[in-house]
Amino acid sequence: MCAKSGTALLTKAKLAKKDEFYTQLGDIEREAMHYREYFCGKTVLCNCDDPRVSNFFHYFSYNFEFLGLKKLISICYKNQERDLFTTKATDRAIWLEYDGDKNGNRIPDPEEIGIHYLDGDGDFRKEESINLLKRADVVVTNPPFSLFREYVAQLVKYEKKFLIIGNVNALKYKEIFPLIKQDKMWLGCSIHSGDREFGVPDDYPLEASSCRIDEKGRKFIRVKGVRWYTNIEHKERHEEMILYRKYDPAVYPKYVNYDAIEVSKTADIPCDYDGVMGVPITFMDKYNPDQFEIVGMSLDLANMSIIRERLGRNDGGPTFYIEKDGKLIRLYDRIAIRRRHK
């Protein structure tokens, strides 16, 4: 077994710009099922895909009629040829257009898929790709790990609906958290904990225990902290969290450097406290905008001058501290919330 985690591999990939992680078909199916009504009549764009190995293209082409799609567009980065099911390559990038089954077998045959050449390399930031983005109603894909901020910014700029894969830590990004706070972006339905398996290219170095090679020689890694991000409404995000804990100041200490109480587990949010509470970022898995208001992030709210006065130094970036037995304890990042009154 290997030594490093899938999360460590993603971090390494970010530095090396090795961003080809192929989402598994089952993960796409489990999430997309929650938006079936929304997809009806829509043009779907998968603009970070390689159709030879893309389960996004596979899912939407094979379920085209079931979902009632209008059109499916996939931008193929770099160099895949017309034969989508081989490893043949060409020097030109392409984009694919599928309008549904034509011969009645309800299968996306190669001759039913329009193949169009691109002048560039298919990068989502190029003008050609942006023109295809403008044609789409919704974007569904696994964007490059190292470009997640820039990718989301583009979707927001062009006011597109989206359903994309990212790491839970992206919640903390200064470019992402304001969208979460303003209710312009939220988490999906199907992934709330655990790790997920991703395919990786043949030349990807496997250095982790959370990896495997299947009987066909294909490589996979397991990654912790994966989440779906979307701005498409789903009923699950309006389910009310059942709160049963009672507030006790001995159980919920106040922060030294911010006026709020510490709630170390989402399940322990007190039902009778009306002030501001700090909760782990995984609270967003249960976040209901009708039940809670997001006040901010510890990265922005923490008063570090108090900590410097007490410790005579900084121990790192801004975050909340509690005091226990006369010692200051530095906490992980927190989201500050308060209950809404009905």
C-alpha positions in Angstrom: 0.0 0.0 0.0 1.1 3.6 -0.7 1.9 6.2 1.9 0.2 9.4 0.9 -3.5 10.2 0.9 -5.6 11.1 -2.1 -5.8 14.7 -0.7 -2.1 14.9 -0.7 -2.1 13.8 -4.4 -4.5 16.5 -5.3 -2.3 19.1 -3.6 0.7 17.7 -5.5 -1.4 17.8 -8.7 -2.2 21.5 -8.1 1.5 22.3 -7.9 2.3 20.2 -10.9 -0.8 21.2 -12.9 -1.7 17.6 -13.3 -5.5 18.1 -13.2 -6.9 15.2 -15.1 -9.1 13.5 -12.6 -11.9 11.4 -14.1 -15.1 11.4 -12.1 -16.7 8.0 -11.7 -20.0 7.3 -13.5 -21.8 6.3 -10.3 -21.0 9.6 -8.6 -22.4 11.5 -11.5 -25.6 9.4 -11.6 -26.2 9.8 -7.9 -25.9 13.6 -8.1 -27.6 14.3 -11.4 -30.7 12.4 -10.5 -31.7 15.2 -8.1 -31.9 17.7 -11.1 -33.8 15.6 -13.6 -36.6 18.2 -14.0 -34.2 21.0 -14.3 -32.2 19.3 -17.2 -35.3 19.0 -19.3 -35.0 21.1 -22.4 -31.5 22.4 -21.6 -28.3 22.5 -23.4 -25.6 20.9 -21.3 -21.9 21.8 -21.7 -19.0 19.6 -20.4 -16.1 21.9 -21.1 -13.3 20.2 -19.1 -13.6 16.7 -20.7 -11.9 14.1 -22.7 -14.8 12.2 -24.3 -12.8 9.0 -24.6 -12.7 8.7 -20.8 -15.3 11.3 -19.7 -18.1 9.8 -17.7 -19.9 13.2 -18.0 -20.2 12.9 -21.7 -21.1 9.2 -21.3 -23.9 9.9 -18.7 -25.5 12.8 -20.6 -25.3 11.1 -24.1 -26.7 7.8 -22.9 -29.4 9.5 -20.8 -30.2 12.2 -23.4 -33.8 11.2 -24.0 -34.4 10.2 -20.4 -33.5 13.7 -19.2 -35.2 15.4 -22.1 -32.0 17.3 -23.1 -32.0 19.8 -25.9 -28.3 19.5 -26.8 -25.1 18.1 -25.3 -21.7 19.9 -26.1 -18.4 18.6 -24.9 -15.1 20.4 -25.4 -12.2 18.0 -25.9 -8.9 19.5 -24.6 -5.9 19.0 -26.9 -6.0 16.0 -29.1 -8.7 13.4 -29.5 -9.8 12.1 -32.9 -13.2 11.1 -34.3 -13.0 7.5 -33.0 -13.9 8.4 -29.4 -13.3 4.9 -28.1 -9.7 4.5 -29.0 -6.5 6.3 -28.0 -5.8 7.7 -31.4 -4.7 11.3 -31.3 -4.4 14.3 -33.5 -2.7 17.7 -33.1 -6.0 19.6 -33.0 -8.6 19.9 -30.3 -12.3 19.3 -31.0 -15.7 19.9 -29.6 -18.6 17.5 -29.9 -22.2 18.2 -30.4 -24.9 15.6 -29.7 -28.6 16.3 -30.5 -30.0 12.9 -29.5 -30.6 9.4 -31.0 -31.4 9.4 -34.7 -31.7 5.7 -35.6 -33.9 4.5 -32.8 -31.4 2.4 -30.8 -31.2 5.0 -28.0 -27.4 4.8 -28.1 -25.1 7.7 -29.0 -23.5 6.2 -32.0 -20.3 7.9 -33.3 -22.0 8.9 -36.6 -24.6 10.7 -34.6 -22.0 12.9 -32.8 -21.0 16.0 -34.6 -17.2 16.5 -34.5 -15.9 20.1 -34.9 -12.3 21.2 -34.9 -11.0 24.0 -32.7 -8.2 26.4 -33.7 -6.8 26.4 -30.1 -6.3 23.7 -27.5 -9.8 23.7 -26.0 -8.8 25.5 -22.8 -12.0 26.8 -21.1 -10.5 30.3 -21.0 -10.1 30.6 -24.8 -12.5 32.6 -26.9 -13.7 29.5 -28.8 -14.6 27.8 -25.6 -16.3 30.9 -24.2 -18.5 31.1 -27.3 -19.6 27.5 -26.6 -20.2 28.4 -23.0 -22.5 31.2 -24.1 -24.7 28.7 -26.0 -25.1 26.5 -22.9 -27.8 26.6 -20.2 -25.9 24.6 -17.7 -22.3 23.4 -17.2 -21.6 20.0 -15.7 -18.0 18.8 -15.3 -15.0 18.3 -13.1 -12.9 21.5 -13.6 -9.1 21.6 -13.1 -8.2 21.5 -9.5 -5.6 24.2 -9.8 -8.0 26.5 -11.7 -11.1 26.1 -9.6 -11.3 29.8 -8.5 -10.9 31.0 -12.1 -13.3 28.5 -13.4 -16.1 29.5 -11.1 -15.4 33.2 -11.7 -16.1 32.5 -15.4 -19.3 30.8 -14.7 -20.5 33.7 -12.6 -19.4 36.2 -15.1 -21.5 34.6 -17.8 -24.4 33.9 -15.4 -24.4 30.1 -16.0 -26.0 27.4 -14.0 -23.5 24.7 -13.0 -22.9 21.4 -11.3 -19.2 20.9 -10.7 -16.9 18.8 -8.6 -14.4 20.4 -6.1 -12.7 20.0 -2.8 -14.6 21.0 0.4 -11.7 23.3 1.3 -12.7 25.5 -1.7 -15.5 26.8 0.6 -12.8 28.9 2.3 -11.4 30.5 -0.8 -11.8 34.3 -0.8 -13.3 34.0 -4.3 -15.7 31.3 -3.4 -16.9 32.0 0.2 -18.7 35.3 -0.8 -20.8 33.3 -3.3 -21.7 30.8 -0.5 -22.6 33.6 1.9 -24.7 35.5 -0.7 -26.6 32.3 -1.5 -25.3 32.3 -5.1 -23.6 28.9 -4.8 -24.1 25.9 -2.5 -23.3 22.2 -2.0 -24.9 19.4 -3.9 -26.9 16.5 -2.6 -25.1 13.2 -2.8 -21.6 13.7 -1.2 -21.4 14.8 2.4 -18.5 12.7 3.8 -16.0 10.0 3.1 -13.8 9.8 0.0 -14.4 9.3 -3.7 -12.5 7.5 -6.4 -11.2 9.2 -9.5 -9.5 7.8 -12.6 -6.2 9.3 -13.5 -4.1 9.3 -16.8 -1.8 6.3 -17.5 1.3 8.5 -16.9 0.1 9.7 -13.5 2.5 8.7 -10.7 0.8 6.6 -8.0 2.5 7.3 -4.7 -0.4 6.8 -2.3 -2.1 3.9 -0.4 -5.5 5.3 -1.7 -4.8 4.1 -5.2 -5.3 1.1 -7.3 -4.9 -0.3 -10.8 -7.7 -2.4 -12.2 -7.6 -5.5 -14.3 -7.4 -3.4 -17.5 -4.4 -1.4 -16.2 -6.4 1.8 -15.5 -5.3 3.9 -12.6 -7.5 5.3 -9.8 -6.9 7.3 -6.6 -9.2 7.9 -3.7 -9.6 11.5 -2.6 -11.1 12.9 0.7 -13.2 16.0 1.1 -14.8 16.0 -2.4 -18.1 17.9 -2.8 -20.4 18.9 -5.6 -20.9 22.6 -6.0 -24.0 24.1 -7.7 -26.3 27.0 -8.1 -29.3 24.8 -9.2 -32.0 24.5 -6.6 -32.6 21.2 -5.0 -35.1 20.4 -2.2 -32.5 18.8 0.1 -30.9 22.1 0.9 -34.1 23.3 2.4 -34.5 20.4 4.8 -34.5 21.7 8.4 -31.8 20.4 10.7 -33.2 19.0 13.9 -31.6 20.7 16.9 -31.9 19.2 20.3 -28.9 20.5 22.3 -29.5 23.1 25.0 -27.1 26.0 25.4 -24.7 25.6 28.4 -21.9 28.2 28.7 -19.7 25.4 30.3 -20.1 23.3 27.1 -20.0 26.1 24.5 -17.0 28.4 25.3 -16.8 31.9 23.9 -14.0 32.8 21.6 -11.2 35.0 22.9 -11.0 37.0 19.7 -14.5 37.1 18.4 -18.0 37.5 20.0 -19.4 34.1 19.3 -19.5 30.6 20.9 -17.6 27.5 19.7 -19.7 24.6 18.4 -17.2 21.9 17.4 -19.7 19.6 15.8 -22.6 20.5 13.5 -24.9 18.1 15.3 -24.3 20.0 18.6 -25.7 23.3 17.4 -27.9 24.5 20.4 -31.5 24.9 19.7 -32.0 27.9 22.1 -29.0 30.1 21.4 -29.7 33.3 19.4 -26.2 34.7 19.1 -23.4 34.0 16.7 -21.9 30.5 16.6 -18.7 29.2 15.0 -19.1 25.8 13.3 -16.8 23.6 11.2 -16.9 24.2 7.4 -18.5 20.8 7.0 -21.6 22.5 8.4 -22.3 23.5 4.8 -23.4 19.9 4.2 -26.4 20.6 6.4 -26.8 24.3 5.7 -30.4 25.4 5.2 -30.6 29.1 4.2 -34.1 29.3 5.6 -32.9 28.1 9.0 -29.5 29.8 9.4 -27.8 33.0 8.3 -24.1 32.9 7.4 -22.3 35.8 9.2 -18.8 35.2 7.9 -15.6 33.2 8.0 -13.1 33.1 10.8 -10.4 34.1 8.3 -12.1 37.5 8.0 -13.7 37.9 11.5 -10.9 36.9 13.9 -9.3 39.7 15.8 -5.7 38.6 15.8 -4.4 41.7 17.6 -5.8 40.2 20.8 -3.9 37.0 20.2 -0.7 38.9 19.5 -1.1 40.8 22.8 -1.6 37.6 24.7 1.0 35.4 23.0 3.5 38.1 21.8 3.4 36.5 18.3 1.2 35.1 15.5 0.8 31.4 15.2 -0.5 31.6 11.7 -3.3 33.0 9.7 -6.5 34.5 11.2 -8.7 32.1 13.1 -10.7 31.8 16.3 -9.2 30.9 19.7 -10.7 29.6 22.9 -9.1 29.6 26.3 -8.8 26.4 28.4 -7.0 26.1 31.7 -5.3 29.4 31.1 -4.0 28.4 27.7 -5.0 29.7 24.3 -6.1 27.0 21.9 -6.0 27.7 18.2 -9.0 26.2 16.2 -9.4 25.1 12.6 -11.3 27.4 10.3 -14.9 28.2 11.3 -18.0 29.6 9.6 -19.9 32.0 11.8 -23.6 31.5 11.7 -26.8 32.5 13.6 -30.3 31.0 13.7 -33.0 32.7 11.7 -36.2 33.4 13.6 -39.5 32.4 12.0 
